[in-house]
Amino acid sequence: MTLVVLTGGARAGKSALALELAGRWDGDVVFVATAEAQDEEMRARIERHRTTRPRSWTTVEEPVALREALESLAGSQLVVVDCLTLWVANLLERRDSEDDIVAEACTVADLAAARSAPVIAVTNEVGLGVVPATPLGRTYRDVLGAVNREFVARADDAGFVVAGRVLRLDVPVAFTGWA
């Protein structure tokens, strides 16, 4: 299992599951954090997250250059990427185009899937709620949905996390209708 994608709503348990899975790895673990501490509340969140990780793990804080972060790591290191949701937000904030973000996501997902050690990517599913009220909100929802589809398309395993439980997502080979 090389690329694992965990998606679901906010506070559903995705990150906790990613840490649990990574903790089973018999080798080095690298946690790639995409969050930026732009205010005090976010600084506190980041600090709380840091305390949940073993001290033996390496943390790489990289809000936008995810491809470069993955390329810099040894292929034998398990990588947790937490999270694609903030990564996409950071790229939009930087004013990257929708097409460029999706293209970069394809490149990063291909890179993650080709590694010898697993990559566990955490992301939110933001398309289950109301239609966002602003153009930027709708763009974000659409781009993140496309990024999530590209990652899951390349994943060996994917799960939808709800209330701490995982629903495994099967990758359809061909839809033959309702039987």
N, C-alpha and C positions, 0 to 999 in steps of 0.2 A: 504494500500500500504506500504509494508515494505522495499523492496529493489528496488531502481530506479537506472538505469544505463544511463548515458548520454555520448554518444560517438560522434566523429566527428573529423574534422581536427583542426589544430592549429588555434587559434584566431577565432573560429567559433561562440563562445558565450556560450560554455558549462558551464564554471565556473559562468558566470553571471546568467545563468538560474538556476544553482544549488543554488546560493545565493538567488535568487528570490523565489524559491520553499521553501527553508529553512526559509525564512523570513515570510512565511505564517503560520509556526508552532506556536501553542499556548503553548509554553513550552521552556525548555532549549535547546540550540543548541550548538553542539561541532563541530568545524572545525578541521579535522585531515589533516595536511599538510605534504606531503611526500617530498617536495623539500628540497635540501641542498644548502646553500649559499657557493659554492666552489670558487666563483670569484665575483668581484665587480658588474658585470652586473647582475648576479643571485641575489645578495643581493638586488639590486635596484628593480628587479622584485618582489621579495618576499615582500619587503616593500610596493610596490604599491598594491599588493594583500591584504596585511593587512589593508590598509586604506579603502578598499571596504566593509569590514565586520563590523557589529555593534559591539560596544565595550562590549555589554552585552554577547556576545558569548565567549565561551571558545575556545582557540586554543591549540591544541596538535601537536607539531612538532615531527613526527616520520617517518623517512625515510625508515626503514626496518621492524620493529616489529609491523606491522599493526594488526595482530591477537591480540597481547597483548594489544595494544591500545584500540581496540574495547571491549575486555574482561574487561578492567578496567572502562568502562563507564556505567553509570546507564542505564537500559533498557528504561527509559522514556525520554532519551535525543535523539533528532534528531541528526544524525551524517552526516556531509558532508565529504567525502573522496576525496581530490583533490591533487594528482591524481594517478590512477593506473599506468599510463604511466611512471611517475618518480619512483614509487615504484618498478616496474619491472626492470627499468634501474639500480636502486640502488642494487637490488638483483643480477643482472648480474655482476655489478661492484665488488660486494663482492665475486663473483665467485661461486654463488649457481648454481646448475645444472638446466638444463631446466625442467627435470622431477620434481625436488624438488620445483621449482617456481610454476609450474602448480598445484602440489599437495597442496601447501600452499594457492594458490589462491582459490582452491576448499573449503578448510577449512574456509578461511576468508569469502568467499561468502556465505557458509552455515550459518556461525555465523551471518552475516549481515542480511540474509533473515529470521533468527529466532528471531530477536529482536522485541520487542513490538513497539518501535518507529522506524520511517523510517531511512534508510541509503540511502543517495544519493551519488553514486560513479561516479566520472568524469574520463574519459579515452579518449585517442586519438585513432583514427583509422589510423594506419600507413600503412596498406596494400593496399592502393589505388594508390600509386605512383609507381615509377620505382623500379626495383629490386635493393636493396642496393648493393653497389660495394664491400663491405667487408664481410668476414664471420661473424664477430660480428654484423654488421648491419642486415644481413639476419637472424641470430639467434634471435636478438632482435625483429624484425618484426614478426617472427614465434611465439616466446614465448608470446609476447603481444597479438597477435591474439588469441592464445589459452586461455590466461587469460580472455580476453574480452568475448570469447564464454562461458566460465564457469560462469562468472558473469551474463551475459544476460540470460543464461539458468535457473538461480535461481531467476531472477528478476520478480517482479510483473509488472513492467513497464520499458520500455527502449525506448530511443529516439536517433535519429541520428540528430545532430545539424549542420545545414549548414547556414552560413550567418545570424545567429541569429534566424533562424526558425527551428522548430522541426518537423522531420518526425517520427511519432510513428512507432516503430518496433513491428510487430505482432510476437508472438511466435507461430511457426507452430505446430499444433497438429499432422497432417498427411498431406503429400502432395499427392493429388490425381490426379495430372496432370493439364494441362492447359485446362480449361473449356471455 
